[in-house]
């Protein structure tokens, strides 16, 4: 488990040079040598300047790192940008680790990832690896099998990622009611599939809800390292979605180089429910028919809202094109 020099690692970057530099310097100190970098396209001149700094740092680095760069031609955003970068990464590698540019994970977690990626590469029960579980904090941690995945410092296999893309394509035109019926009975909620449908329609600039939806609907699991083995330092005004760490209920200051026991996989059903809720899944407790009628009317109201938002977006784009000819 000690040699991680050839473990492929993808960094998803955009316009945060200082955060990117801290991430890549940490990888160097850990002994990682095989780094892939996907940079979303610029929105303005300031982005171009910062991205040029990132390119120059990579091309002129004296860290003896093998860095392969993919620069997107235009700004894809927080949904399409990561999807493009991750798909490119897995077209080059059979497995690997994915980090956003404001995330580092411990060296021991990297070693555990390397071991688990090799050990379970033919076990389709597991779709991903996650680097933290905030419901445990021991000096020697275990591996947990959880029904959802955590996006801050994770890993997967190329064939599992392809499975996700194919499933996402298959359900792209499902309405919210059809998406809801795909889920286990105790998790069926219009509130949950509203997030998935918003992402599908690009009304919500996020991709992670869909990946977790793939896990839950297909009864796949994420092998999750116990404790906080991730440190996220991007909770500030440069963040797109989460600018305040206190709002997520995870104390990343508990991050340390804890030992991880990879000899067995544990299941903790109580924690499963808590983590499902944190990942946007509602736990359904009411199974009486009036509740289903209530959910159906919510579905109709959200469907109308989405329809109106799509019309608004269409009109805006037409107006923007007319005024920029």
N, C-alpha and C positions, 0 to 999 in steps of 0.2 A: 504493500500500500504506500510505500514511501516515495517511489519515483513518479512524479507528476509532470516531469519536464515535457512529455509528449501529449499531455492531456489538452485537447483543443478547447480554447476559450474564446467566446464571442463577446465583444463589447459593443453595445448599442449606444451610439453617441449622436450629438447634435451640435450644440453651441456652448458647451460648458467646459472650456479648456482646463481650468484648474481642477475640476472634479475628475475629468478624464485622466489628467496627469497623475493624480493620486491613485486612481484605480490601476493604471498600467504599471506604475512604480511598485505597487503592492504585489502585483502578479510577478514582477521581476524578482522581488525579494523572496517570494515563495518558491521560485525555481521554475515557473511556467515559461515555456519557450515558444509555444505554438499559439499565436494570438491572431484572431480575425477581428476586423473592425468594420462595422457598418455605420455609415454616417448619413442621416437623413438630409435631404436637400435643403438649401438655404431659403429663407423667406425675404431677406433683405441684405443690404451691403454689410451690416454689422455681423450677420451670420457668416457671410463670405470671408470676412477678415479672421474671425475666430476659427473657422474651419480650415483656413490656410495655415494657421498656427498649429492646429492638430496634425495636418498633413506634414508640415515641416518637422515637427517633433518626431513623427514616426519615421520619416525618410532619413533624418539626420541623427537618429538616436544612437547612443553609444552603450546601450544596454545589452547588446548582442541578442536581440529578440527577432524572431521571424514574425513580421507583422504583415498580414494580407489585408488590403483595404478595398472596400466597396463603397463608392460615393454615389448616392442616388441623385438623379439629375434635377429633380424638383422636390419640394417639400410634400411628403406623403402624410405627415401627421402621426399621432400616437397610436393609430390602429394599423394603417397600411405600412407605415415605416418599419415597425418591428416585424410584421409578417414577412415583408420583403427580405429584411436582414436575416431573420432566423431561417427562412427557406433557403437562402443562398448558403448559409453556414452548413446546413444539413445536406446540401447538395455536394459539399466538399468533404464531409466527415460522417462516419457512421454513428457517432455520438459526440456529445460535448457539453460544456457548461456555458450558460448564458448570463451575462451581467449587464445591467444598465450602468452608465458611466459614473453614477454616484453610489455604487454598491461595491463592497468588498466582502469576501467570505474568508473564514479562517483557513489556515494551511491544513489543519486536521480535517476540516470539512471537505477541502479539495481532495485530500487523500481518500476520504470515505467515498466521495463521488466517483473517483477513479476506480476504486474497488467495486462499487455497486454497479457501475455502468458495464464493467466487464462481466461480473457475475450474473446479471439479469438481462443481458442483451437479447436472449432468446425467450424471455418470460413476458408474454404479452399482457399478463395481468397488470403489470406496472407500466404506466404511461409516462411518468416523470419522476424526478427526484427534487425534493425541496430542502432548503438549507436551515430551516428553523421551525421550532414549535414552541410558542411562548407559554405553553401550559406545563412546561417542565424546566427545571434549572438545577441540574446535578453536575458534579465534577466529572463523572463518567456517564455519558448519555447513551440512549438506545436509539434504534431505528423504529419508526412507527409507520404503519400502513394506514394512510388517510384517504378519504374519498375525494379530496380536492387538493389542488396544488397551490403553492405560494410563489408569487412572481419575483420576489426580491432575492436573487441568487438561486438559480435552479439549473437542472440538467435534464437531458432526455436523449432519445435515440432517433436517428433519421427515419426509421420505418414507423415509429410511433407518431412523429410529427406529420408524416405523410398521411397516416390514418386520420389524424385530426383535420387536415386540410380537405381530405375527401369527404369526411362526415359533414364538415361545415358547408361544403359545396352542395351536398345532398339535401340539407335542410334549409338552404338559403331562402327559398320561397315559401317555407312553411309560415302560416300565420301564428299568432301568439297562442291561440287555443290548441293548435296542433303541436306546437313546441311543448306546451304544458303537459299534454297527454303522453309525451315521451318520457317524462321524468318518473321516478319512483313515487308511489301514491302519497307517501308522507311528506314529499317535497314539492308537490304540485301547487304552484302559486303564480298568478298572473304578475305579481310584483317582481318575481325572479325573471320570468321570460321577457318582461318589459325591458330589462337591461340587455338581454341577449338580442332581442329584436332591434333595440336602439343601436346596438353595435353593428348589426348586419346592415342596417339602413344608413350607416355613417352619421347618424344623428347624435351618437355618443362616440367620442374619439378615444376608443379603448378596444383592446382585443382580448384581454385576459378573461372576461366573463365567458366568452365562447370556448376557450380552452378548458375551463373548469366545467362548462356544460357538457363538453365531450367526455370528460372523466365520469361525471355523475350518470349521464344517460346510458353510457356503455359499460357501467360497472367496472371502471378502471381505477387504479389507485396511484397515489404518489408516495414513494418511499421517502419519509420525512425524518430528518435528523432532529433529535431532541435538543431543546435548549436554543438559545440565540447564538447562532454561529455566523450571523450576517450583521454587518454594520452599514446602515444607510445614512449618508451625510448630505442628502439633497433636499431636505425639508426646508425650503426657503422660497423666496420669490422667483427663483429660476425654475421651480417645479411647475408642471402643467396641471396636475390634479391635486396633489397633497402637499400643502405648504406648511402644515403644522403637525408635528409628530404626535402630539397629545391626542389628536382626533382619531388615531387608529388603534389606540390601546395596546401598543407594543413597545416595550422598553428596550431599545437597541443598545442602551448603555450596559446591558448585561452581556454584551458580546465579549467572548474570550476564546482562547485556544483550549477548549475542553476536549478531553479524550472521548472518542465515539466507538462504542462496541457494535461492530457490524456482524456479529455472530448469529443474531436472530432478529426477527421482526415482530414487534408488539402491536396490539390493537387496543385502543382505549375508546370505547363507544361514547362515553360522556364527553370527552374532548372532541370527538368527531362532530357532535352536534354544535358545540361552541364554535368550531372552526368553520363549519358549513355556514353558520349565521354570519360570521365575519366576511365570508366570501360572497355574500349576497343571496344565499339560499334561505328561504323562509321555511320553518318547520311547521307543517300543517297538523293541527290538532283537532280541527272540526271536520268531520266527514259526513255530516247530515246534508240532505239535499238542498235546504235553503242556502247553505254556504256556497254550493256550486252555482246556484242562480246568481248570488251576489258576485261571485268571481266572473261569471259570464258578462254581467253588466259592466264590470270593471274592464274586461277585455274589450267590449264595444267602445267604451269611452277612450281607452288608450289607442285603439285602432283609429278612431276619428282624429285624435290629437296628432298621431303620426302622419296621417293623410294630409292634414292641414299644414304640418311642418314641412312635408315634402313639397307641397305646392308653393309655400313661402320660399323654400330654397330654390325651386325651379325659377320662380319669378325674379328672385335676386340675381341668379346667374345670368338670366336673359338681360336684365337691366345692366348688369356689370359689363357684359360683352358689348352692348349697344353703346355704352359710354366710354369704352376703351378701344374703339375701332380707330 
